Amino acid sequence: MPPRSLIDSLNITTSGGVSGRRGYKYQDHIASGVFLDMLGDPEITQIECETADDIVVRKMSDAGDINEYIQVKTTENDYKWSISELKKRDKVKNRFKEGTSLIEKSLACDRFSGNAQFRFVSSRDVRAELMLFKVPREKRQAIKIKFDELVKKFTAVYASFVSAKNNNIECWARNMLWEVEHSEDSIMNKNVNRILSLASNEGAVTSHAHAQIVYARLLCAVGDAADAIAAADPDAKAITRAEALTWWSAQLGEMRTLRRSEIKVYQFNSRKFFDDLHEIDEPGILRKLSSYDVAFDFGEWRGDDLIDYLLNWLPEVVLPARVLANHFGHTEARALLKRARDERKKYAQIDDDRLLAELMLHAIMRHHLESEPIPCRLFALGNPSASPISAHLIRQSSGDELWLSRAYLTTATTYESIVSSVTQEMKISLTKDYLREERDLIIQLREPQHMRLTDLEAVLDKNSKLQDLLKVIRLPLLVAYDSTIIGAGYCSDYVAKLTNEVSLAYEALKPNFIPELASVQVNVFLIPIEDAQAIVAKLHTTLETM
């Protein structure tokens, strides 16, 4: 659930920022840049326009929640900012009024839960005495002594003035960042270029002209947030990271349509086949069920259609990305299927039962979760005695995840033995030696030039800590099983009966997850089928006669 906007209920207004900010395009350009920051930084959970400050950046980090209060300064003076200008108070009835200086107004924003940071963005530069505020926070350790001297200059400034959270102006100075953007045009050009770069990282190459169109839409989005009336709709003042990623995904979709020939191999709109059946989400115990229905058509279970659909995914499962790159649109390209079939025959450890289940899992991960697979992972065994798995990168609003997946086709006689053995395999997946081997295989198999950029680059580096890799791993398990309901044939209420069947199957499955898996997210996918042996035979025949 996104955090509530930082709006002071005692000072809320019904006019919002509308009348006071008409023409504040400079501020909208700055807010758009912060929006683009959020797309690439999973620690930023939300940005707000015209709430506690001109712009507020909400962050969640290991150190706790952070609110960064940004003031945008566009005064027309041509002299540089100085300490004396920052601490200048308004004069009221021949007395200087407390709380009216720019420093005090900025510090006064610190009245909400969370640690405070402060930022000024101005069109005017700063004098030498303030220059160190322009050094990014993460680079200040190298100038610590000099920066401490700058902070001391503020120690005696209005020493009695503190924020509602009892922080003083020295605290403000230590957490202050100053950025200088001289003109609207320079900010716009910088942001348009960032859009081009972000899109390129996602495999969606577009023209500069179209990037300007996307940027115009972004300006409208942040402008709408700023113009929203806080009293009427406080949530409209904020844009969450999940909302930003959804918006960005739509823009990427349009770019890919316009420039399909330049898309990276796993970025395309796939066709839906499975119907969503039933879902149970249990975040408290890190377990989730997702079930899917092959469905009936004119009273017949769609087994033949299932085989036809799954074979479209075979090239992705079997062939490297560099091969797919030469035949983009490969899920529609039958020319690749024979090559994929012949390549698959080299791997005896993947029998037809397992291949069928893995194809179902792959199709669901790719279409329903928009994953990117690690090419050929199913057929790359570091340890010959280990059970084959597939691997997918999944994008979440909280950060990318690595899903190490297993899929099985079961009959009534094999269900319990398979479930029991697979949970032991999943336990091994969390050991240090296994993680090292898995990371090395992913590094070897992954072809970044054909995939979108991921924020897992650091944890996938061979010199990274394996403990960090463990934090982003999820363990999906797909079980396709002989269904009593499907086996009984079509009836008008079969979906309700099937929902009850998968719910009971999930509850029966959960106790098999051993205690060692308690700290890792396990996603269970259940696919009810009509006849496991018959559908495997159909797959085998189809592969042989292609």
Buried (B, 14 or more C-beta within 10 A) or exposed (E): EBBEBBBBEEEEEEEBBEEEBEEBBBBBBBBBBBBBBBBEBBBBBBBBBBBBBBBBBBBBEEEEBBBBBBBBBBEEEEEBBBBEBBBBBEEEEEEEEEEEBBBBEBBBBBBBEBBBBBBBBBBBBBEEBBBBBEBEEEEBEEEEEEBEEBBEEBEEBBEEBBBEBEBBBBBBBBBBBBBBBEEBEEBBEEBBEBBBBBBBBBBBBBEEEBBBBBBEEBBEBBBBBBBBBBEEEBBBBBBBBBBBBEBBEEBBBBBBEEBBEBBBBBBBEBEEBBEEBBEBEEEEEBBBBBBBBBBBEEEEBBBEBBBEBBBBBBBBBBBBBEBBBEBBEBBEEEEBBEBBBEBBEEBEEBEBBBBBBBBBBBBBBBBBBBBBBBBBBBBBBEEEEBBBBBBBBBBEBEBBBBBBBBBBBBBEEBBEEBBEEBBEBBBEBBEEEBBBBBBEBBEEBBBEEBBBBBBBEEBBEEEBEBEEBBEBBBBBBBBBBBBEBBEEEEEEEBBEBBBEBBBEBBEEBBEBBEEBBEEBBBBBBBBBBBBBEEBBEBBBEBBEEE
